[in-house]
Amino acid sequence: MIYLSVIFLLFATHNVAWSNTINSPYESEKDSIKTAKKKGKKEKDNIRRGWTFGALPSVAYDADLGFQYGALANVYFFGDGSIYPEYYHSFYVEAAYTTKNYGIFRFFYDSKYLIPNHRLSIDLTYLPDAMCDFYGYNGYSSVYNDSWVNSKKYTTETGYKSRAFYKFQRDILRFSADIQGKLGWKFYWNAGVGVLGYSVNHVNIDFLNKGKKTDKKLPNIDGLYDKYVLWGIIPENESRGGWHPYIHGGITFDSRDKQQNPRKGIFTDFFLTYNAAFGKQKEFNNLKLNFTFRHYVPIYQDYIIFAYRAGVQLTTSGKSPFYLNSYMNNLFMQRVLYEGLGGGNSLRGILRNRILSNGFGFANAEFRFKICKFKIKKENFYIGLNPFVDMGIVLQPYELNESDIRNNIAITDPTFDINTLNEYFNFDKKLIYQPHLSGGIGLKIAMNENFILSIDWAMPFNKQDGAKMSNFYIKIGYMF
């Protein structure tokens, strides 16, 4: 099924280019002629000009989210091609849903030329998620029991509870507007505003069971999220989500030769994000610090590249609600959701949101091989492979006090068998800072250097991060 989806995506691609002979509105005719003369005929033939439109059925797969179906479109304006593979304007629209009840409804605009000498991006996204992952706090401090959710391998007699046990309902509405300007040389300043609206609740079992046969219905039991709320680990004022306007600002250094799959260069950013909260949630005003370093090292021309990324997100002041701690702050919303740690957007092969803490660190390293390059009509394609290793670690843990938890359970949940508490928590503090590791390999199919279909397979090194071997992710673009 996965491979059929990939083939379908490739042959369903439709591209139309308009006004290939027009001059860019940002460059004079004299400059355009001068630029064209500098390019060889072969190179000039490979350059895209004018408007390019790409439309695809949004058919994808994610080990955590299931099969995705919908539609997406991307419109690029390359002008006279003098800055190709960079573009003057990009418009991206997507509407899709997955078999695990996760939705994507998104509009994204990106340009370095709408405001001269500045980059502007605008994002409006709605992400309903009926089965969002929740595995508890502090990574390995929270025990993962595969038998509780794996109905294909276990029965209720051998430990199965519900595939929704480690889930909760989470809907996100996001708006962001970010701008970047140049300071000098390769340094840039960044600023942005936005709002994050979270609606959080327990899994709606009746909704998920609607229309299903009796033997396929989910049992109506409390999940881990429900127990955290009942036991007071998640306070009432953060258990249903909230609205959080934010502002952020920082500095970026960017020496990459291009934006998508750079051949060489460094990209690093340092920024602060202030998240506001009001009313009953006013205690959740907080300030977060982010630092990321990416390095792209050419090994052989642009055919072999070593790329790695390392970063941290820390809560420097205030208190952050649990649902915001799985949101990775970013200066530019190029992906649908920067989420972690764990899953296809941060630690491939590891359970989505497996590492939930007040602050974390992460690293990704991969070799990027271009196996072949070819053309279909006027479009430039390449096929690549990239073996990779991902790592994440807790840096600022939640305070999980065993005696307090036991006392709260005795008061709020007297029927709970306290002798089974070790099935939920491991209070060995040494485990908190143990790294979570995974590895795998990816296949990339790229069109015009900007539209990149990505198929990754990965597996965790520790079964506490997921017991499945079939962790596939089919997405658009490189992860970094």
C-alpha positions in Angstrom: 0.0 0.0 0.0 2.8 2.4 0.9 4.6 1.8 -2.4 1.4 2.2 -4.5 0.8 5.5 -2.8 4.3 6.7 -3.8 3.8 5.6 -7.4 0.4 7.3 -7.5 1.9 10.6 -6.2 4.6 10.6 -8.9 2.3 10.0 -11.8 -0.5 12.3 -10.5 1.9 15.3 -10.5 0.7 18.0 -12.9 2.7 21.1 -13.6 1.9 24.1 -15.8 4.4 26.9 -16.4 3.2 30.4 -17.5 5.1 33.3 -19.0 8.4 31.5 -19.2 9.8 34.4 -21.3 8.8 37.3 -19.1 11.3 39.4 -17.2 11.1 39.4 -13.4 9.3 42.5 -12.0 12.2 42.7 -9.6 14.9 42.9 -12.3 15.4 45.2 -15.2 15.4 43.9 -18.8 19.1 44.9 -19.1 20.0 43.0 -16.0 18.0 39.9 -17.2 20.0 39.8 -20.5 23.2 40.2 -18.6 22.3 37.4 -16.2 21.3 35.1 -19.1 24.6 35.6 -20.9 26.5 34.5 -17.8 24.8 31.1 -17.9 25.7 28.3 -20.3 23.0 27.0 -22.7 22.6 23.7 -20.8 22.3 25.3 -17.4 19.8 27.9 -18.8 17.6 25.1 -20.2 17.3 23.7 -16.7 16.1 26.9 -15.2 12.4 27.4 -14.3 10.9 30.7 -15.2 7.6 32.4 -14.6 4.8 30.6 -12.7 4.9 26.9 -11.9 1.9 25.1 -10.5 2.0 21.8 -8.8 -1.1 19.9 -7.7 -1.2 16.5 -6.0 -3.7 14.3 -4.2 -2.5 14.5 -0.6 -1.9 10.8 -0.3 0.7 10.0 2.4 1.4 7.8 5.3 2.7 8.3 8.9 3.3 5.5 11.4 1.6 7.7 14.1 -1.2 9.3 12.0 -2.1 6.6 9.5 -2.9 7.0 5.8 -3.6 10.5 4.6 -6.1 11.5 1.9 -6.9 14.9 0.5 -5.4 17.4 -1.9 -2.6 20.0 -1.9 -1.3 22.6 -4.3 1.9 24.7 -4.5 2.3 27.7 -6.8 5.8 29.1 -7.3 6.8 32.3 -9.1 10.4 32.2 -10.4 10.4 35.4 -12.4 13.1 35.3 -15.1 14.8 32.4 -13.4 17.9 34.4 -12.3 17.5 33.3 -8.7 16.4 29.7 -9.4 16.1 27.3 -7.5 15.0 30.1 -5.1 11.6 31.7 -5.8 10.0 35.1 -5.6 6.6 33.9 -4.2 5.3 30.6 -2.9 1.6 29.8 -2.1 0.8 26.4 -0.5 -2.7 25.1 0.3 -3.6 21.7 1.7 -6.7 20.0 3.0 -6.4 16.4 4.2 -7.5 13.8 6.7 -6.0 10.6 8.0 -7.3 7.2 8.9 -6.4 7.9 12.5 -8.6 11.0 12.6 -6.0 13.6 12.2 -6.8 16.6 10.0 -4.8 19.2 8.1 -6.3 22.4 6.8 -3.6 24.9 5.9 -2.7 28.0 3.9 1.0 29.1 3.8 2.6 32.0 1.9 6.4 32.6 1.7 8.3 35.4 -0.1 11.7 37.2 0.1 10.6 39.9 -2.3 7.1 41.1 -1.4 8.8 43.4 1.0 12.1 44.4 -0.5 15.1 43.0 1.4 12.8 41.1 3.8 11.4 37.6 4.0 7.7 37.3 5.0 5.8 34.2 5.8 2.1 33.9 6.8 0.5 30.7 8.1 -3.1 29.8 8.9 -3.6 26.2 10.0 -6.3 24.1 11.7 -5.3 20.7 13.0 -8.0 18.5 14.5 -6.6 15.4 16.2 -9.0 12.9 17.7 -6.2 10.5 18.8 -3.2 12.6 19.8 -0.4 10.7 21.6 0.2 11.1 25.3 2.8 8.9 27.0 3.3 10.8 30.2 6.1 13.0 31.5 9.9 12.9 31.3 10.4 10.2 28.7 11.7 7.0 30.3 10.2 8.1 33.7 6.9 7.1 32.2 6.6 3.5 31.4 5.3 2.5 27.9 3.3 -0.8 27.8 3.0 -2.1 24.3 0.7 -4.9 25.4 -1.9 -2.3 26.6 -2.5 -0.9 23.0 -1.4 -3.7 20.7 -4.7 -5.7 19.9 -3.0 -7.6 17.1 -0.6 -9.2 19.5 -2.4 -9.2 22.8 -5.9 -9.9 24.1 -7.7 -8.5 27.2 -6.6 -11.7 29.0 -2.9 -11.1 28.2 -2.8 -7.3 28.9 -4.6 -5.4 26.1 -6.6 -2.3 27.4 -7.4 -0.1 24.4 -5.5 1.3 21.4 -6.7 4.7 22.7 -5.1 4.3 26.1 -2.1 6.5 25.3 -4.3 9.1 23.5 -6.3 12.3 24.1 -8.2 14.7 21.9 -6.3 17.8 20.8 -7.4 20.5 18.2 -5.0 23.3 17.3 -5.8 26.6 15.5 -2.7 28.5 14.6 -2.0 31.9 13.0 1.5 33.2 12.5 3.2 36.1 10.7 7.0 36.2 10.6 9.4 38.6 9.0 13.2 38.5 8.5 15.6 41.3 7.6 19.3 41.4 7.0 21.7 42.7 9.6 24.9 42.3 7.6 27.0 39.6 5.9 25.1 36.4 6.7 23.3 37.6 9.8 19.5 38.3 9.9 17.1 39.6 12.5 13.7 37.8 13.0 10.5 38.8 14.5 7.0 37.4 14.6 3.6 37.3 16.1 0.9 34.6 16.3 -1.7 32.8 18.3 -2.1 29.2 19.3 -5.5 28.0 20.3 -5.7 24.5 21.9 -8.8 22.5 22.7 -7.9 19.5 24.8 -10.1 16.7 26.2 -10.3 13.0 26.7 -10.7 10.8 23.6 -14.3 10.8 22.3 -14.9 7.1 22.3 -18.5 7.3 21.0 -17.3 9.3 18.0 -14.6 6.8 17.2 -16.9 3.8 17.6 -19.6 5.2 15.4 -20.5 2.8 12.6 -18.1 0.1 13.7 -18.9 -3.5 14.4 -19.1 -4.6 18.0 -15.8 -6.5 17.9 -14.1 -3.5 16.5 -15.3 -0.9 19.0 -13.0 0.7 21.5 -13.7 -0.1 25.2 -14.9 2.9 27.2 -12.1 3.1 29.8 -9.9 5.8 31.2 -6.8 6.5 29.3 -3.5 7.8 30.7 -4.5 11.4 30.1 -7.7 10.8 32.1 -5.6 9.3 35.0 -3.2 12.3 35.0 -6.2 14.6 35.3 -7.8 12.5 38.0 -4.6 12.1 40.0 -3.9 15.9 39.9 -0.8 15.6 37.8 -2.5 17.7 35.1 -4.3 20.5 37.0 -7.9 21.4 36.1 -6.9 24.8 34.5 -4.7 23.2 31.9 -6.7 20.0 31.3 -8.9 21.6 28.6 -6.4 23.7 26.7 -6.4 27.5 26.1 -5.5 30.4 23.9 -1.9 31.7 23.8 -1.0 34.7 21.8 2.8 34.9 21.4 5.6 37.1 20.1 9.1 36.0 19.3 12.3 37.5 18.1 15.9 36.5 17.5 19.0 36.3 15.3 19.7 33.9 12.4 23.0 33.1 10.7 22.5 31.6 7.2 25.3 30.7 4.8 23.5 27.9 3.0 23.8 28.0 -0.8 20.0 27.2 -1.2 17.0 26.6 1.0 15.9 23.1 0.1 18.6 20.4 0.6 21.6 22.8 0.7 24.9 21.5 -0.7 26.9 23.5 1.8 26.6 26.1 4.6 25.5 26.7 8.1 22.1 27.7 9.4 21.7 28.6 13.1 19.2 30.6 15.0 18.8 31.9 18.6 15.4 33.3 19.6 13.0 33.9 22.5 9.3 33.3 22.5 6.9 34.8 25.0 3.6 32.9 25.3 0.8 34.8 27.0 -2.1 33.3 29.0 -5.2 34.9 30.6 -7.9 34.3 33.2 -7.7 31.0 35.0 -4.5 30.2 33.0 -2.6 33.4 33.8 0.0 31.3 35.6 1.0 29.9 32.2 2.6 33.1 31.0 6.1 31.9 30.0 9.3 32.7 28.1 11.1 30.0 26.1 14.5 29.9 24.6 15.4 28.1 21.4 18.8 27.5 19.8 19.3 25.4 16.7 22.5 24.6 14.7 22.4 23.0 11.2 25.5 22.2 9.2 25.6 20.9 5.6 29.0 19.5 4.5 29.7 18.6 0.9 31.5 15.2 0.5 31.3 14.9 -3.3 29.9 17.8 -5.3 26.1 17.8 -4.6 25.9 14.0 -4.9 27.0 13.3 -1.3 26.2 15.6 1.6 26.6 15.1 5.3 23.9 17.1 7.2 23.3 17.4 10.9 21.2 19.4 13.3 21.3 20.0 17.0 19.1 22.1 19.2 17.5 22.9 22.5 14.2 24.3 23.7 14.1 25.5 27.3 11.5 27.2 29.5 13.5 30.1 31.0 10.8 31.7 33.1 7.1 31.1 34.0 5.2 27.8 33.6 4.2 26.1 30.4 1.1 23.9 30.1 1.7 20.3 29.1 0.1 20.7 25.7 2.5 23.6 24.7 5.6 21.5 25.8 5.2 19.2 22.8 5.1 22.3 20.4 8.6 23.1 19.0 8.9 26.8 18.4 10.2 27.9 15.0 10.8 31.2 13.3 9.3 30.1 10.0 6.4 27.7 9.6 7.6 25.7 6.6 6.1 22.4 8.0 2.5 21.8 9.0 3.6 21.2 12.6 6.9 21.3 14.4 6.1 18.7 17.1 8.3 16.7 19.5 10.1 15.1 20.8 9.2 11.8 19.0 7.7 11.2 15.6 8.3 12.0 11.9 9.0 15.7 12.6 11.7 15.3 15.2 12.8 11.8 16.1 11.8 9.3 13.4 10.8 5.9 14.6 10.2 7.0 18.1 6.6 7.3 19.4 5.1 10.7 18.7 5.5 13.1 21.7 7.2 10.3 23.6 9.5 12.8 25.4 7.3 15.4 27.1 9.2 17.8 29.4 9.7 21.5 30.2 12.9 21.6 28.2 14.6 19.2 25.8 17.6 18.8 23.5 17.7 16.9 20.2 20.1 16.0 17.3 19.7 14.5 13.8 22.5 13.4 11.5 22.2 12.0 8.0 24.1 11.4 4.7 22.2 12.6 1.7 23.0 10.7 -1.5 21.7 11.8 -5.0 21.5 8.5 -6.9 20.3 9.9 -10.2 19.2 13.0 -12.0 16.7 13.2 -14.9 14.2 15.4 -16.7 10.5 14.8 -17.5 9.4 17.4 -20.1 10.8 20.6 -18.7 10.9 19.6 -15.0 14.1 18.6 -13.2 14.1 15.6 -11.0 16.5 13.6 -8.8 16.2 10.5 -6.6 18.1 10.4 -3.4 18.8 8.1 -0.3 19.6 9.3 3.2 20.6 7.0 6.1 20.1 8.8 9.4 20.3 8.7 13.2 18.1 10.8 15.6 18.5 11.5 19.3 16.5 13.3 21.9 16.9 14.0 25.7 15.1 15.6 28.6 16.9 18.7 29.9 14.2 20.3 32.2 12.1 17.5 33.7 8.7 17.7 35.4 8.8 17.2 39.2 7.2 13.7 39.7 7.2 13.1 43.4 6.3 9.4 44.2 4.8 10.1 47.7 2.7 13.0 46.4 1.3 10.9 43.5 0.5 8.0 45.9 -1.3 10.3 48.3 -3.3 11.9 45.4 -4.3 8.5 44.1 -5.5 7.4 47.6 -7.8 10.4 47.7 -9.0 10.7 44.1 -8.9 7.1 42.9 -9.3 4.7 45.9 -10.2 1.8 43.6 -6.8 1.9 41.8 -4.4 -0.9 42.7 -1.4 1.1 44.1 0.8 -2.0 43.6 0.6 -1.5 39.9 2.0 2.1 40.0 5.3 0.8 38.6 3.4 0.0 35.4 2.9 3.8 35.0 6.1 5.3 36.5 9.8 4.6 36.9 11.0 6.9 39.6 14.7 6.2 39.0 16.0 9.7 38.4 18.9 8.3 36.3 16.5 7.4 33.6 15.3 10.9 33.1 18.4 12.0 31.3 19.0 8.8 29.3 19.0 9.7 25.5 16.3 8.3 23.2 17.8 7.0 20.0 16.5 5.8 16.6 17.8 5.2 13.1 16.7 4.5 9.6 16.9 5.4 5.9 15.0 7.7 3.6 14.1 7.9 -0.1 13.7 11.4 -1.7 12.1 12.2 -5.0 12.6 15.9 -5.9 11.2 18.1 -8.6 12.9 21.4 -9.4 14.9 21.3 -6.1 11.9 22.7 -4.2 9.1 20.1 -4.3 10.5 17.0 -2.5 8.6 13.8 -1.8 10.1 12.1 1.3 9.7 8.5 2.4 11.5 7.6 5.6 11.6 4.3 7.5 13.0 4.2 11.0 13.0 2.2 14.2 13.8 3.0 17.9 16.8 1.5 19.6 14.8 1.0 22.8 11.5 -0.8 23.0 10.3 1.7 25.5 10.2 4.2 22.6 8.0 1.9 20.5 7.8 -1.8 19.7 6.9 -1.5 16.0 9.3 -2.1 13.1 7.0 -0.6 10.5 7.6 3.1 11.2 7.1 4.7 7.8 6.6 8.4 7.1 5.7 9.9 3.7 5.9 13.6 3.8 6.9 16.7 1.7 10.5 18.0 2.1 13.5 17.2 4.2 13.1 17.2 7.9 15.8 20.0 8.2 
